[in-house]
């Protein structure tokens, strides 16, 4: 039986989570249907645009994403510190980007005075909204419901577009985070619909390559790379962008169809820093989602997280110990 979402998400253990939503019956509702020949590929742009827009509203940063023909991958970072700093008005404005709010919140934004009891009710409601704006389930709900409505309107039909429950994996440390980021970004290459990361449409790695070529600092909605962990480190992913792009490019070359199973000598140095064997890295790059359960990390971090979450067993310990150490 699946665990409750609240039992899978603990910011104290890790702020990073890998989420996957799949179309009903794995149908190609965002690509070309092999049975009817209909092409719905334009919906992938809908999802990418909506995903990055939501990241500017929620206290959730998009670390990586890949929009495929029948499923979507996204790696999210919960920015609790940012949400805690929002003022009352900031929370209301963000919520109103997504929903109508209440009579009190609408009056507040219009600058109309509120009675004491109305102000207290509004403050209580705002704290609920603040919690929701840093909640992964609410983020995925706002993403999936919007796309489902637009697709059903386009198809002149009703019913489910996505499977009822999205899958999530908690990424407990740098090793798990790096492996998952690369796994997500390399989805089109594994599927054989792209030859290189920079030509992988509707992926974060393509956006980051364009960012590097255009020499821009940050992309709206995408969590930046902050470099290796150090004192006074800015908020961002704990890797250098150049090293990550080199790693993804190298991994993509090994995953292409027809490649033999040998490991070239020019292994990216980032694997040494992460202490991951190249053969284990390539295995995870092919099957990260299927090989790990809800929690992913080194054996030490996995045991600590399971204890913190009150799990009776350390789920997936053997697999994590073998692949991540």
SULMOPE-V70671 format. One line per field, one symbol per residue. psi: psi as a letter, one per 30 degrees, with the letter a starting at -180 (. if undefined). burial: # if it has 24 or more other ideal C-beta (glycine too) atoms within 12 Angstrom, else .. Layout:
BEGIN
psi->???
burial->???
END
This chain:
BEGIN
psi->kklkefffkjfeekgkkkkkkklkgglifgajjfeffkjgfffeeeeeeeeeeeffelhkkjelljjafglkkkkkkjieeeeffkleeeeeeeeffelfaleeeeeeffgkkkleeeeeeeeeeeeeeeeeggkeeeeeefeeeeeeeeeeeefhlllkelleklkkkkjfaeeeeeeeeeeefgeeeefggkflefgjkhleeeeeeeeeefhkelkkfkklkfllklkhklklkhlkeeeeeeeeeeeeeffkkfklgljleikkffeeefhkkeeeeeeefeheeffkbekkaleeeeeeeeeefgkfljkgeeeeeeef.
burial->..#....####.###########...#####........#..##.#######.###########################.##..#.#..##.##..#..#..##..##............##.##..####################..#.........##...##########################.##.###.##########.##.....##.#####..........######.##############..........##.##..#.#.#.#######.##.#########.##..##..#.#..####.##..###
END
